[in-house]
Amino acid sequence: EMSSRRVVDRAFKCAGLSKDVLSGPPIFIPYALQAIFVEDAARQLGARHLGAILAGGYGYRALGRFADYVLDAARLDAAFARSARAMPFLLDGPAVEVCVAGEHAVLQFDSRLHPLRGAHHVDEGLALLIVDLVRSFHGPDWRPAWIELPGRPDSSDTTLASLFEAPIRFGAALPGVALSKAELVQANPRHRPACEAPILSDLREMTRI
């Protein structure tokens, strides 16, 4: 939708990916290959923050059965704990964690990609997905206290400020989303009875893909 077919084909080739992945069932592509793919497309399009733009276009629920499991937790803190527990079903290496910063908690994601070129696309995109995860519990009007990102700011590019709608602190070790400790224990407004909810063993289906 954003570019010509030529741009997409070249990015696939750069990442060593077959276009056949588009015709099969949804799968999780390793973040290293995502970073290479998006970096090549971003350079062709002149879009430095293409990863964030793409992530902002589909949201957390696009993660399929993984998202179903995470978003069915009784509280937000439990949802983030579920994401940490389920991550190994999808990818080897990346991890999520919580860092305490005074009266705030910072939900962090470690892609383990640095210093790979294009890693910032994954960092920025995953931070946006974490924001969307929190909004599943707090509603669409929720805003982070601040966003933490590796790298340096670019005063000539307002893309990230528009997407996050929150102060951005650059130079962080990991991408993260800050919220108050009270917000972290928000109850799920759409929590389902246990007998209807997906459980960790349901995610084994992912390992067969």
Secondary structure as UniProt FT lines:
FT   HELIX           5..15
FT   HELIX           19..22
FT   HELIX           31..45
FT   TURN            48..49
FT   HELIX           50..58
FT   HELIX           60..63
FT   HELIX           65..71
FT   HELIX           76..90
FT   STRAND          95..101
FT   TURN            102..103
FT   STRAND          104..110
FT   TURN            114..115
FT   TURN            117..118
FT   HELIX           119..138
FT   TURN            140..141
FT   STRAND          146..149
FT   TURN            155..156
FT   HELIX           159..164
FT   STRAND          168..170
FT   STRAND          176..180
FT   HELIX           181..184
FT   TURN            189..190
FT   HELIX           194..196
FT   HELIX           200..203
FT   HELIX           204..207
//
